[in-house]
């Protein structure tokens, strides 16, 4: 398992999201952003808007997604070790 922080994914804090692949980490970040903004955290609002915008702009969204996949793959860690 590898981890990436909210900040590494464009967010406002250093909460670590863990997963065996980049998709798991991205899904955890999406949940985190929705939860903290729903609880009134305004610092995460820009990242939540960006996340939602990636669905409306597939070309730039795909570029972000591929970059996160590369960043995740470059992280040290034992993928598959639990």
C-alpha positions as a Python dict, from the first residue, in 0.01 Angstrom:
ca = {
    (1, 'X'): (0, 0, 0),
    (2, 'X'): (115, 352, -81),
    (3, 'X'): (-14, 684, 44),
    (4, 'X'): (-62, 1031, -99),
    (5, 'X'): (-175, 1332, 98),
    (6, 'X'): (-469, 1556, 30),
    (7, 'X'): (-218, 1832, -52),
    (8, 'X'): (-35, 1613, -306),
    (9, 'X'): (-370, 1565, -480),
    (10, 'X'): (-447, 1937, -489),
    (11, 'X'): (-618, 1971, -151),
    (12, 'X'): (-556, 2187, 151),
    (13, 'X'): (-428, 1949, 421),
    (14, 'X'): (-184, 1668, 488),
    (15, 'X'): (-435, 1389, 554),
    (16, 'X'): (-290, 1070, 404),
    (17, 'X'): (-499, 851, 175),
    (18, 'X'): (-378, 494, 130),
    (19, 'X'): (-443, 244, -143),
    (20, 'X'): (-303, -32, -356),
    (21, 'X'): (-344, 178, -670),
    (22, 'X'): (-396, 539, -770),
    (23, 'X'): (-770, 488, -822),
    (24, 'X'): (-821, 394, -456),
    (25, 'X'): (-632, 705, -345),
    (26, 'X'): (-829, 929, -583),
    (27, 'X'): (-1159, 787, -459),
    (28, 'X'): (-1052, 845, -98),
    (29, 'X'): (-959, 1205, -183),
    (30, 'X'): (-1296, 1261, -351),
    (31, 'X'): (-1479, 1131, -41),
    (32, 'X'): (-1258, 1341, 187),
    (33, 'X'): (-1322, 1661, -9),
    (34, 'X'): (-1699, 1611, -12),
    (35, 'X'): (-1706, 1533, 362),
    (36, 'X'): (-1492, 1822, 485),
    (37, 'X'): (-1665, 2080, 264),
    (38, 'X'): (-2005, 1950, 377),
    (39, 'X'): (-1882, 2003, 734),
    (40, 'X'): (-1802, 2367, 654),
    (41, 'X'): (-1430, 2353, 569),
    (42, 'X'): (-1384, 2637, 320),
    (43, 'X'): (-1011, 2569, 267),
    (44, 'X'): (-1100, 2256, 68),
    (45, 'X'): (-1364, 2422, -152),
    (46, 'X'): (-1125, 2504, -441),
    (47, 'X'): (-1005, 2142, -456),
    (48, 'X'): (-1367, 2018, -453),
    (49, 'X'): (-1454, 2256, -738),
    (50, 'X'): (-1150, 2132, -931),
    (51, 'X'): (-1256, 1771, -873),
    (52, 'X'): (-1606, 1840, -1003),
    (53, 'X'): (-1460, 2036, -1295),
    (54, 'X'): (-1255, 1738, -1409),
    (55, 'X'): (-1581, 1565, -1501),
    (56, 'X'): (-1689, 1865, -1711),
    (57, 'X'): (-1349, 1900, -1881),
    (58, 'X'): (-1244, 1547, -1974),
    (59, 'X'): (-921, 1640, -2154),
    (60, 'X'): (-769, 1837, -1866),
    (61, 'X'): (-923, 1591, -1619),
    (62, 'X'): (-751, 1302, -1791),
    (63, 'X'): (-422, 1491, -1781),
    (64, 'X'): (-460, 1533, -1401),
    (65, 'X'): (-557, 1165, -1362),
    (66, 'X'): (-255, 1043, -1559),
    (67, 'X'): (-25, 1269, -1356),
    (68, 'X'): (-162, 1128, -1030),
    (69, 'X'): (-108, 775, -1165),
    (70, 'X'): (255, 860, -1247),
    (71, 'X'): (310, 1027, -909),
    (72, 'X'): (157, 726, -731),
    (73, 'X'): (370, 479, -929),
    (74, 'X'): (684, 677, -839),
    (75, 'X'): (615, 658, -464),
    (76, 'X'): (827, 423, -256),
    (77, 'X'): (635, 139, -98),
    (78, 'X'): (541, -221, -126),
    (79, 'X'): (229, -239, -339),
    (80, 'X'): (24, -536, -233),
    (81, 'X'): (182, -569, 110),
    (82, 'X'): (-82, -546, 381),
}
